[in-house]
Amino acid sequence: MNLLEKVNIIKMYIKNVKKSICHIVKKFAIKLKEWMHFAGRICLFALKETKEAICHIGRIIIYALLKATDAVCYACKKIVFAAKKIAVKIKDSMYPVSRADIFVIAALLIVIITPFIINLFFKLEVKSKQVSLYVSVNGEEIFGKELMETLMQEFEEKNPDIRLRFAYASSATEPDIIFFNEGDYAPLVAEEALTELNAFTNYDSGTRQMAIPLVSFINMLFYNIDILSAAGFDRPPKTRDEFLNYARTVSRRNSGAAGYALSLSQNDRQGLYRDVFSWIWASGDNFFSGEDEAPVFSRNINNAISFFGVLNREGLLAPDIFETTGEERLDSFAQGKIAMMIASTRAIPYLRVKMGDSAFGVTTIPVSGTGGKYAVSISSIYAGISANTANLEKAWSFLAFLASKSPLFCAKLNAVPGLISNIIPGDYVKDDIFYSKAWDIFEASGITESFSVKPEAREYENNFLEELKSFFESGQTVFSPR
């Protein structure tokens, strides 16, 4: 055999190798085309769903295409490498390509691509079985977007069959998980917007548990140090008589600051509990004569309202009592327009930013001197399950997860007491001028159960507010409700 014949044989072998490679690549391209056709059908199906679903499926398709492209490139590299080895084999030994060589190349290609295809279809199957739970946007507003997204991602990693999303107003989607403040408890229960949780929590106190408190606060007296100092006082008032004296002195100095403020707008669901009821509880008084009794206007409660009547008649209160919310009063307090006000420990971080640590102080609410033990009421941030959820069990699993994160929520908001069951303060309490004092007051106080969780709470609040407004407008000296 001469040299020309050898060269022709080599060319023929190389040509056959190329044909084999092209045939394999062609078959793979056909399979890829079939898969693309399948992906296209998925895309058409997704177009019939919501915009959010379309975007989600689109991301899956793009991810799949990228993986498929990577697989093709990887396979082609392996094919070229194998082809080079065979070409070298032909050149060195003049041995023709056998069917076994072609089979090895095809088998290698299948082994490389199969895991990608299996993994892709597994992910598609998991995503198709996912249940979407919607979370009220209040959680983002209360705890911060970053914290909520972190917790939602952690929960999804532990529960791949559940996808969590915020129920923004623009999406017109009703939330499965609802976050709300103390003042919204009674209205939500009255509207039958919450699912009863007793079956999940084994709560056997005889009352219905409609939500879980995630973090709690107490109300305290906040006072402007500079205003009181200018009026000649070097400490905050301790009794109602002292408080009246402080408010008169401040209001009559023509400094532009009111002695005290009430914020009882109907838009502020916590106004009565914070600005009025907290005074009654602080003196050890209660609204109930028995556990199952309806709230009443007792003598001590009437005396407390008469005390507010004095403040009102003497012009010691900031204006617009029944039109202003607690948040608006906080701004006025920070601007030096109010000397004293009741606010939640939740307000401390805001005032520190606006005023600085040395401009204001916190203390107990002045008492009536009747001898009752000083008591505080607890206001909480709750999470509950919507009565209209279609995924009750899965919604409960997320609610239980949130409850387990209560210490994290407490630290995020620097809450005092944080949780009613706390017996050891969080690290943020130690050596802090405000939180350590708030904690000391909490530890030394009794705890009064707020009736905001009772079914009749909203009706009683409305009646109380009407009576108080009529009392202020009449100018009477003694509060005697109809």
N, C-alpha and C positions, 0 to 999 in steps of 0.2 A: 504494500500500500504506500503510494507516494505522499508527499507532503500536502498536495492540493486536496487529495481525498480526505486526509485527516482533518484539514481545516473545514472542509464541507460537512464532515460528520459533527465536528464541534459546533458549527453554526446551526446544524439541524437540532442538536440536543438543546442548545440555548433557546432556539425558537420554540421547541416543545415546552421548555420550562416556562417561557413567557406566556405561552398559550394556557398552560396549567394555572399560572398565577392569575391571568386575566379571567379565566373561567371561575376560579374561586372568588375573586373580587366581585365578579358579576353576580354570582349567587348571593353573596353577602349584600350587595346593593339591592337586589330584589327583595331580600328579607327586610332590609332597612326601609325600603319603599312601602312594604306591607305594614311595617310597624308605624311609619309615618301616616299611612292611611288610617290606621287604628287611632293614632294620636289626634288626627284630624276629626274623627268622629267624636272623640272625647271633647274636643274644642267646640264642635257644633252643639253638643249637649250642654256644655258650660254656658254658651251664649244665651240659652233659654233661662238660665238661673240669674241670680242677682249680680250686680256689678262687682261686688266683692268676691263672689264665687268665680266670676270670669277671670279676675286678676289672679286669684289663687291657682286656678287650673293653668293659666298662662305661665305662672312661675314654675309649675310642675313640668310643663312641656319644654320650657327653655332648659330647665335642669336636665331633663331626659336627653334632649338634643346634645347638650354639652357632654354628658356622659357617653352618649353614643359616638359622638365625634372623637372623644378621647379613646374610646375602645377601637374605633376604626384605625386611628393613627397608630395606636400601640400594635394592633394586629398587622398593619402594613409593614411596620418596622420589623416585626418578627418574620414576616414572609420574605422581605428583602434579605434579611440576615440568612434565612434558610436557603434562599435561592443562591446567594453568594457561595455558601458552603457546597451546594450541589455543583455549581459551576466549577469551583476549584477541584471538586472530586472528578468531574468529567475531564478537566484539563490535565490532571495528574495521571489518571488511570485510564482515560478513554472509555469509562464505564457509562453506559446509557442510563437515563433517568428511569427508574422503575415505578410501577404503580404504588409500591410500598412507600417510596419517597413522597409521592403526591398525597397519599393517605396520611402520612405523618404531618405534613403541612396543614391539611384540612383539619385534622384532629387537634393540632396545636391552636388553630384559629378558634375552633369551637370551645375549647377549654378556656381560652382567654376571655371570650365574649360572654359565655353563659352566666358567670357570676354577676356581671353588670345587668344583664337582662332580668335575672331573677330578683336582684335587689331593687331594680326599678319597679317591677310589677308588684313587689311586696309593699313598697312605699305607696304606690297608687292604691292598693287595696286597703292599707291602714287609713289613708286619708279619706277614702270613700266612706269609711265606717265612723269617722269622727263626728262627735256631737258638739254643737256650738252652744256655749253658755255666754250670756251677755251680762256685763257688770255695769251697774249705774255709774255714771261719770262723777257722782259725788265722791266716790272713793279716790279718784284722781285729784279732786279739788281739796279734799281733807288731808290725805296722806302724801300727796305729791306724785307726779307722773312717774318719776324714776323708780320710786319704791314700789308702786303698784305694778309697773311693768316687770320689775325684777321678780316679784312674788308670783305673778301670773306665769312667767316663763318657767320658774321653778316647779310650779304645780303641773304645767303641761308636760314637762320632762318626766315627772313621776306618773302622769296619767295621759299617755299618748292618744287615748281615745277621746279626749276632751280638748276642745279649742276654746280659749277665752278671748272675748272681745269687749270693748267698751260700747255701751249703748248710747251713742251720741244722739242728740236731738235731731240732727240732720238725717240720721238713718231711719227714724220713725220706728225703731225697734224697742220693744218693751224689755227692760232688764229682768234677768232671772234672780240676780243678787242685788239687793238694795242696801245702800249705806244711808244712814240718817242720824240726826241729832235728837237729843232728849225731847225737845218740844214737838217733834214730828211723830212721836210714837203713837199718841192717842188718835190723831187724825188718820193715820194709816190703818190702825186697828178698826176705827169706826167705818172706814171705807172698805173694810174687808180686803185690803190689798196684800196682807201677809199670810203666809202659811204657818199654822201652829206647829211648833217644834217639839212638843212633849214626847211624841212617839220616838224621836231620835235621841233626846237628851235624858229620858227617864225622869223628867222633872215631876216629882210627886207632891208638891206643896199644896195642891188643890187649885192653883191658878194656872192660867194659860201662859205659856212662854212663847212669845211671838217673834223674838229676836235675841241675838247674843251681844252683850256689851263687849266691845273690843278694847276700849280705853275710857277712863273716867276722870272727872275733875271735881273740884269743890269751889264754891263761891266765897270770896273774901272782900273785905273793905280795902279799896285802893285809895290812896291819898297823895296829893301833891305836896311834897315837902316844902318847897319854896313858898307856896301860898299860905300854908299853915304857919310857917315861921314868920312871915311878914305880918300875920294877924296876931302874933305873940304866943304861939303854941309850939312847944318843943317835942310833943309826942301826939299820937293820934288819940281820938276819943275812945273811951271804954264802955260808957253807958249811954242810954238814949238822952238823958239830961245833958251830959257833956256834949253829945253830938249836936243837940239843939243850940247850945251855946256857941260851938265852933261854927255852925252854919250861919247863925245870926251875925257873928263877928265878921266872917268872911264876906257875906252878902252886903253888909252895910258899909263896907270900906270903899265902895265905888271903884273897885279894882277891875271891874269887868268880868269877874269870876262868880259863878253861882256856888252856893254852899254845897248843894247836892243835886242829883239828877235822877229822875225816873224815866225809863224808856219803855213805854207800854203800847207801842204800835202793834196793831193786829198782824203786821208782817213779821213781827219778832215773836216766834212761838215760845221762846224761853223768857220773855220779859217779866211776866208775873212771878215765875219761880225764882228768878234772879233778884229782881228789884223789890219785891214785896214779901213773898213767902219765906225767903231766906232769913228775913228779920224775925219772923214768927218762930221758925225752927231754931234759930240761934238762942232764943230765950227758953228753949225746952218745951215749947207749946206744939200742939198737933192739931190737925184738922179732923181727926177721927176719935170718937169716944170708944169705939170698939173696932175689931179687925174687919167685921163685915158691915159696919155702919157707913152711911153716906157722910160725906164731909159736911161740916156745919160751921156757922158763924158763932164761935164761942166768945165768952167775955174777953179772954186774952187776945183773941184775933181782933175783936172790935176795938180794944185798946190800941193795938198796933196800928190799925187804920186811922184811928183818931190822932195818933202821933204823926202820921203822914199828912193829915188834915192841917195840923199846925204848920208844918213846913210849907204847905201850899198857900194857906191864908196869909202867912207873913212874907210871901214872895221869896222864899229861900231856895226854891227849885228852879232848875234851868227850864226855859220855855218849851212849848210843844211836847208836853208829856205824852199825849196819846197819839202822836204822829211820828215819833222818833224811835229808831231801833237802837239796840245795844252797840252795834258796830259804829253807828253815827256818833253815839256818845263817847266811844273810845277815841275817836278823832278829836272831839271837843276837849276831852280830858288831856290828850297829848299836846294840844295847843294852849293849855293853861286856862281854859274857859270854865272848868269845873274843879272844885277843890276836892270833893270826895264822891265816890261812886262804888257800887257793887259790881264786880265782874268775876268771871271765871279765871282760874289759874291758867287757863288756855290763852289768856290775853297777855301774859307776862312777856313772851318773846317779842310780840308786836310793840309793846310799850318800851322795851329795852332798846329797840332799834330807833324808835321815834324820839325818846326822851333821854336815854342813858340811865345807867344803874343808880345814879345818885339823885335823880329828880323825883322819884316816887317811892312809896313804900306800900307794904301789904300787912294787914293785921286782921284780927277777928272782927266780926260784925258786932257793933254795940248792942248790949242786952238791956232788958227792961228792969232787971233787978228783982225779979220775982223768985229767984232762987233755984230755977230749973237748971239742969246741966246743959252746958253749951253743946249744941248739936249742929252738924253740917248735913246738907243734902248732897247727894251725888248726881251729877249730870254726866251722861255717857254718850259716846258715839257707838251706834249699833250697826249690826249687819243682819239682814233677814232675807228670807226667800219669798219671791213674789207668789201670790196665790194663783197666778196664771201660768206658772212655769210648766213646760211640757216635759221637763227632765228633773223631777224632784230628787231622786236618789243622787244623781250626779251634782246637782246644785248643793245638796247637803254635804257631799264630800269636799266641795270647795269651801263651804261655810266652816266646816270643822277645821280645814287647813288654815283659814284665816284666824280662827280662835286660837290655834296653836302659836300664832305669830303675835299675840297680844303684847308680850314684852318688847318686841321690836317696834310696835306702834307706840307704846308708851315712851320709849327712848326717843323716837322720832319727834314726838310732840312735847317732850319734857313734861309729861302729865303727872299731876299729883292729885289723888294717890296713885293714879295709873290703873290699878285694878282694886276693887274693894277687898279682895282676898289677900292683898299684899301685906306682908308683915315685915319685909325688909325693903327699904327704898332702893330705887335704881341708882346706878353710879352717878347719873347726872344730878342727883339730889345733894350728894356730899359736898360740903364746903361752898355751896352756892347760897348767896345771901337771900334770895327769894324762895327757891325750892326747898331749902332746908327749913326755913321758917314755916312754909306752908305744910311741910310734912309734920313738923312738931305740933302744929295746930290740929291736923288731922288725927294724929295719934292720941291727943288728949281729949278729943271730942267724941260725943255719941254720934251715931249715924241715923238720920231720919229717912225713912223710905218715902221717896217722892211718889205722889199718886198719878204722875203723868202716864204710867203704864196701866192705869185702871180704865175700864170702859167708859165710866161716867166723867172722866177728867175733862174732856173738851167742853161739855155742857156746863160743868161747874166753873171752869175758867171764864167762859163767856158771861155767865151770870155775875161772877165776882167782878169782872171788868166793868160791866154795866153799873153795878152798885157803886163801885169806886168812882166812876166818872160822874155819876149823879151826886155823890157826896161832895166831890170837889166843886162842882158847879153850884151846888146849893149854899156852900159856905157854912154848913152846920159845924158845930163844935164837937158833937158826939156822933159816932158812926152807929146807926141802927138800921140795918137792912130791912127791906120790906118782907 
